[in-house]
Amino acid sequence: MVIATVIGLYPLIFFLAPILANALQVLPRPLAVLMSTLCNVLLMTYVVMPRVTRGLSRWLFPRRLTVSTGTGRPMLH
């Protein structure tokens, strides 16, 4: 999940930081950092990570091969 987070967070910070820096420069620094953090966390939680998780779902949640007790044949779960 760390790799998925970096995949989502890096582009978000890379592109959003300059935009937010310009927009929030009129605010006191602690308030600007708070607003920037809120934007990043909200976007990561509700926009970016659901898409990254969906895109990497086969890698993050691989299907397991198990043996069925009734038939003795392998089954995918």
Sequence and secondary structure as in RCSB ss.txt:
>XXXX:A:sequence
MVIATVIGLYPLIFFLAPILANALQVLPRPLAVLMSTLCNVLLMTYVVMPRVTRGLSRWLFPRRLTVSTGTGRPM
LH
>XXXX:A:secstr
 HHHHHHHHHHHHHHHHHHHHHHHTTS HHHHHHHHHHHHHHHIIIIIHHHHHHHTHHHHS   EEE TTT  EE
E 
